[in-house]
Structure formats: C-alpha cells, structure tokens
Amino acid sequence: MDKKIKQQAKELGGLISGLPEYEEFLEALEEYESDKEAQNKLSHVREIENQLQIAHEKGESHEEHIELHEELEEKQEELSELDVVQNYYDKSEKLEEKLTEINECISERLKISYAHSAAV
C-alpha cells in the first residue's frame, strides 16, 4: 500500500475515533460488557446456541430443535429487553450510520460505490 494513503487512512481512523458517535459506542460497549445481568443472559444464549449446534450435528429429533429454538428466542428477547443492551444497539446503529456516511463520501469521490463493488 502506498505510504501516503496508509498514513491518511490512519489519520481518518484517528478522526473517526474522536467522533461523539464512536466515543458513545465505546461507552455503551463497556457498560454492556461489564453488566453482570447482560453477560449472564448472553452466556445462556450462547449455551443454547451450542446445544442447538450439537443437536443438529447429532441429527436429534425435530421436536428437540423446536424446543431449543423456542428457548433461544425467549432468552434472546430477555437479553434484548435490558436497557444496557438497547443502549448498546442504539449507539452501535448510530456509529454504523456515521461510518456509512463516511463511506459514501469516499465512494462519491471515487465515483463508485465501494460497498456495492465489494459485494460483487
């Protein structure tokens, strides 16, 4: 990679890390990761996901899959209802919107849609 482009990319990263949306996202992430209730619920969700994977690999009955899926949906809903999780999702979405806006500015300058061409 060209040194000048690499340096400017690092500068852009530095500018992005100073955005309020980025700082708010990091705060929300830290709150989410340090919230014991959220982490306990997340662990339970992951445990059920692992059980589903194992059940699928073993070829267990369809009824077993349905029960695990229902339990997984219930636990995911419980997790997503927590204020700390909702705040994390909200801040994550706001950061993603800002990053999309930045990407659109770059793509406009290049006269292409990077996201579109990357998906091809």
Secondary structure, DSSP 4 states (H G I P E B T S, - for coil): --HHHHHHHHHHHHHHHTSHHHHHHHHHHHHHHH-HHHHHHHHHHHHHHHHHHHHHHHT--HHHHHHHHHHHHHHHHHHHTSHHHHHHHHHHHHHHHHHHHHHHHHHHHHTS-HHHHHH-
